[in-house]
Amino acid sequence: MNKTYLQEATQFINQRVHSTATIGLILGSGLGVLADELEEAEVIDYHEIPHFPRSTVEGHKGRLVFGKLEGKSVIAMQGRFHYYEGYPLEQVTFPVRVMQMLGIKQLVVTNAAGGVNENFSAGDLMLITDHINNMGDHPLIGENDPELGERFPDMSQAYAPYLIQHAENCANQLNIGLQKGVYVANTGPSYETPAEIRMLRILGGDAVGMSTVPEVIVANHAKMDVLGLSCISNMAAGILDQPLSHQEVIDTTNRVRDDFITLVKLLIKSFPNEA
């Protein structure tokens, strides 16, 4: 991680926004609408921030939004970066490092994912309980800066148990069905083949996507507590006899966005302190 780049990006943001947020949000495909709910919002486009990548995917606005959600100060990434866009994982996770420098202690990571578990349905929301890094790369490869985190971070509880329990309590309170499962990260950008989905199911995967895991690894390295939430936007290849498309992802996230927004709002409103 280039420390100078990190300091320059953080300094630029601090000159534009005086945030006291300790909660961060990363909003995936079709889910960025939640950032529009922030009050007293201050917005910085990614292209304005020194050394920030640019989001190139439909459904990702590419903005950093500062404001209040249910009375809590938050920083929201309205769109993220992906390995398949050509960015190395150090750049994919650069915004998480900036959040670390800005004082974020708890991170909510969301995504749209394909359902691998045959008991799931398109439109389900899934709490991520664990993940499998199937990207063939790792964001912490290279020289380690001990000021950012330890050389060999523990990943045995990559998703904070107390936040998982909090999310389940909130979903029950709202009567919103919530699946739980393991998220598998592939590089993309092609969707998986039916044979690959059968393999991932054997390995213990419940949902598959092309993001999230690099950010979660870096967040754990930075000692953030992480909550992961997937929108099952489609059933993965071979489960249903139909082709897959990004439009289906956007259509499904639009269909369930009210439940998603309602759940995340309650999550944040009653967000517990760090464990």
Solvent accessible surface area in square Angstrom, and as a share of the most:
residue,aa,sasa,rsa
1,M,63,0.28
2,N,63,0.32
3,K,54,0.23
4,T,74,0.43
5,Y,98,0.37
6,L,0,0.00
7,Q,91,0.41
8,E,73,0.33
9,A,0,0.00
10,T,11,0.06
11,Q,108,0.48
12,F,50,0.21
13,I,1,0.01
14,N,70,0.36
15,Q,125,0.55
16,R,103,0.38
17,V,4,0.03
18,H,162,0.72
19,S,40,0.26
20,T,115,0.67
21,A,3,0.02
22,T,68,0.39
23,I,9,0.05
24,G,0,0.00
25,L,0,0.00
26,I,0,0.00
27,L,0,0.00
28,G,0,0.00
29,S,16,0.10
30,G,12,0.11
31,L,1,0.00
32,G,9,0.08
33,V,39,0.22
34,L,0,0.00
35,A,3,0.02
36,D,76,0.39
37,E,64,0.29
38,L,13,0.06
39,E,115,0.52
40,E,131,0.59
41,A,52,0.40
42,E,86,0.39
43,V,54,0.31
44,I,1,0.00
45,D,45,0.24
46,Y,3,0.01
47,H,106,0.47
48,E,67,0.30
49,I,4,0.02
50,P,44,0.27
51,H,70,0.31
52,F,16,0.07
53,P,6,0.04
54,R,146,0.53
55,S,25,0.16
56,T,99,0.58
57,V,24,0.14
58,E,114,0.51
59,G,35,0.34
60,H,15,0.07
61,K,127,0.54
62,G,10,0.10
63,R,64,0.23
64,L,3,0.02
65,V,1,0.01
66,F,6,0.02
67,G,11,0.11
68,K,70,0.30
69,L,3,0.01
70,E,70,0.32
71,G,57,0.55
72,K,67,0.28
73,S,30,0.20
74,V,1,0.01
75,I,1,0.00
76,A,0,0.00
77,M,3,0.01
78,Q,1,0.00
79,G,2,0.02
80,R,3,0.01
81,F,2,0.01
82,H,11,0.05
83,Y,65,0.25
84,Y,62,0.24
85,E,40,0.18
86,G,65,0.63
87,Y,40,0.15
88,P,71,0.45
89,L,7,0.03
90,E,77,0.34
91,Q,67,0.30
92,V,6,0.03
93,T,1,0.01
94,F,10,0.04
95,P,2,0.01
96,V,1,0.00
97,R,9,0.03
98,V,1,0.01
99,M,2,0.01
100,Q,38,0.17
101,M,75,0.33
102,L,29,0.14
103,G,26,0.25
104,I,4,0.02
105,K,94,0.40
106,Q,10,0.04
107,L,0,0.00
108,V,0,0.00
109,V,0,0.00
110,T,0,0.00
111,N,2,0.01
112,A,19,0.15
113,A,3,0.03
114,G,8,0.08
115,G,0,0.00
116,V,0,0.00
117,N,36,0.19
118,E,110,0.49
119,N,130,0.67
120,F,12,0.05
121,S,63,0.40
122,A,36,0.28
123,G,15,0.15
124,D,34,0.18
125,L,6,0.03
126,M,0,0.00
127,L,0,0.00
128,I,0,0.00
129,T,48,0.28
130,D,72,0.38
131,H,28,0.12
132,I,50,0.26
133,N,53,0.27
134,N,61,0.31
135,M,11,0.05
136,G,85,0.82
137,D,43,0.22
138,H,66,0.30
139,P,17,0.11
140,L,22,0.11
141,I,131,0.66
142,G,43,0.42
143,E,169,0.76
144,N,32,0.16
145,D,40,0.21
146,P,112,0.70
147,E,136,0.61
148,L,9,0.05
149,G,11,0.10
150,E,82,0.37
151,R,96,0.35
152,F,174,0.73
153,P,28,0.17
154,D,101,0.52
155,M,58,0.26
156,S,92,0.59
157,Q,120,0.53
158,A,6,0.05
159,Y,4,0.02
160,A,8,0.06
161,P,68,0.43
162,Y,50,0.19
163,L,0,0.00
164,I,21,0.11
165,Q,96,0.43
166,H,21,0.10
167,A,1,0.00
168,E,45,0.20
169,N,78,0.40
170,C,5,0.03
171,A,2,0.01
172,N,118,0.60
173,Q,136,0.61
174,L,58,0.29
175,N,140,0.72
176,I,24,0.12
177,G,66,0.64
178,L,40,0.20
179,Q,57,0.25
180,K,96,0.41
181,G,6,0.06
182,V,32,0.19
183,Y,0,0.00
184,V,0,0.00
185,A,0,0.00
186,N,20,0.10
187,T,46,0.27
188,G,19,0.19
189,P,94,0.59
190,S,85,0.55
191,Y,74,0.28
192,E,19,0.08
193,T,67,0.39
194,P,62,0.39
195,A,56,0.44
196,E,74,0.33
197,I,1,0.01
198,R,135,0.49
199,M,87,0.39
200,L,0,0.00
201,R,76,0.28
202,I,150,0.76
203,L,99,0.49
204,G,38,0.37
205,G,3,0.03
206,D,25,0.13
207,A,0,0.00
208,V,6,0.03
209,G,8,0.08
210,M,34,0.15
211,S,10,0.06
212,T,0,0.00
213,V,0,0.00
214,P,2,0.01
215,E,5,0.02
216,V,0,0.00
217,I,6,0.03
218,V,2,0.01
219,A,0,0.00
220,N,21,0.11
221,H,4,0.02
222,A,14,0.11
223,K,139,0.59
224,M,7,0.03
225,D,35,0.18
226,V,1,0.01
227,L,1,0.00
228,G,0,0.00
229,L,2,0.01
230,S,0,0.00
231,C,1,0.00
232,I,0,0.00
233,S,1,0.00
234,N,5,0.03
235,M,13,0.06
236,A,4,0.03
237,A,14,0.11
238,G,57,0.55
239,I,42,0.21
240,L,88,0.44
241,D,157,0.81
242,Q,86,0.38
243,P,122,0.76
244,L,37,0.18
245,S,50,0.32
246,H,58,0.26
247,Q,98,0.44
248,E,41,0.18
249,V,11,0.06
250,I,22,0.11
251,D,74,0.38
252,T,9,0.05
253,T,0,0.00
254,N,67,0.34
255,R,156,0.57
256,V,17,0.09
257,R,98,0.36
258,D,102,0.53
259,D,70,0.36
260,F,1,0.00
261,I,20,0.10
262,T,61,0.35
263,L,0,0.00
264,V,0,0.00
265,K,53,0.22
266,L,30,0.15
267,L,0,0.00
268,I,0,0.00
269,K,117,0.49
270,S,57,0.37
271,F,15,0.06
272,P,42,0.27
273,N,134,0.69
274,E,96,0.43
275,A,111,0.86
